[in-house]
């Protein structure tokens, strides 16, 4: 089928993300050095044969830290988006399916949660839970959940009104069966798109929180806290902010490109629009 | 619908949102593992101090009572006091808010000022090389971490070229030119993704409007493309633009937290991150409170202006 043909952007995105997964799994064999081993004789070296991307202010190999940052970032994004999905999807299906005042109350709750600037609420939650990767990403998950819930609710409303759901109910299917067998499978496509886009948001949020010192804690490397480190000696070694920054940019770009492509492929109305 | 009734209805719709949002802000304290009073009491507190805190914050009362008490105080401008400095949280926030609002407002102006023309340019040349280039640039802009852009701007324009100060802020009333010079780089860093987002949203809204039957009819009647665009096309996307602007205010108030860290700007953003790291929870809570109320009121304003601009909105 022609609609499954990969555009160049989506293909590059998939390749890059696949590359990151390989890096994450095989970091300890690929990375030339330890990401946390300090070597104070080799501080702040420029890029060269021994250290392809140079060393930081504690003599740690920047390339190795970049490579070991990949699994940290991917874990952090997956955790946040997992939390957002587990909280958001059931909530969205529930208020969309029950309708009436449950939908009214639930929707106001979502409106209220979406009124918070995402990073600000995430900092608030992290402040309460305590700083660190897991808490920060739980916070980001909580912040992303209403976005997910709203998408699922809208889709549930569409599916709930369709003839086949009415038919299933007419044949005596209970609400749980209708939700699991009919609503969820038909609402899953926008959820997949949203998950992909949320991964990009979670990545940027992780980088921001780690940059501020609330997320991934040193000595564990993450692209966000590497940028914070590079910020500290921006005047003497500005080149050190490019590798982690580019890593964040390319990864977020890949998630977005993948999401946009999935949106076109999975959404029937977009597909029609694309053809005409 | 009558303007007065519309206003009353929108105001009524905002009340539950404010209630829920403030409930969330208040509830943050209870997310903390263990006893909130212990956290508020700081490191190594005496038992008497903890008991005092518990009473002071009403933590010995039922949950809803606590919330009511807290909201009552907050509504009167009393957001408790900092654990670190003992200063009232509201005055800490008021001191810093102008610095944040300046860079956010400037970023919004830049974002709309560049985003709108770029969005229009892409939409009227839908599918052309210009459109594709702009669309790709916008995808890049949306994925760009604003604080990384900020670091690049500092290196190039502050440290190398010395055109702008690398950090700090100045009072807009006391030294307006100096304030703008300090705000320029942070605002540009913030505006990057705003330009991209505004251009993207405006482009797709405008393409949709320009493809409608009604515009086709105008075209068939021989109306010039410029006239169609300015008189009919843009009028129909005005509401989209307003909604996007509201959304951008929300985004910018979030993004500014990290930008303020990069430029060492004494704003609400650096206040909340500093306080979160130093476990000064009342300050964190106070900043979240003020910002979410600000966003809710901005959204209300956007709704009201949209209804005034487009009669279809008020009917919905």
Interface residues (C-beta under 8 A of the other chain):
Chain A: X108 X109 X111 X112 X113 X115 X116 X117 X118 X119 X120 X121 X123 X124 X125 X126 X127 X128 X129 X130 X131 X200 X204 X207 X208 X211 X212 X213 X214 X227 X230 X231 X234 X235 X238 X241 X245 X248 X249 X252 X253 X256 X257 X260
Chain B: X16 X17 X18 X19 X20 X21 X24 X25 X28 X29 X30 X31 X32 X33 X139 X140 X142 X143 X144 X145 X147 X148 X151 X152 X154 X155 X159 X250 X251 X253 X254 X255 X257 X258 X261 X262 X272 X273 X275 X276 X277 X279 X281 X284 X285 X287 X288 X291 X292 X295 X296 X299
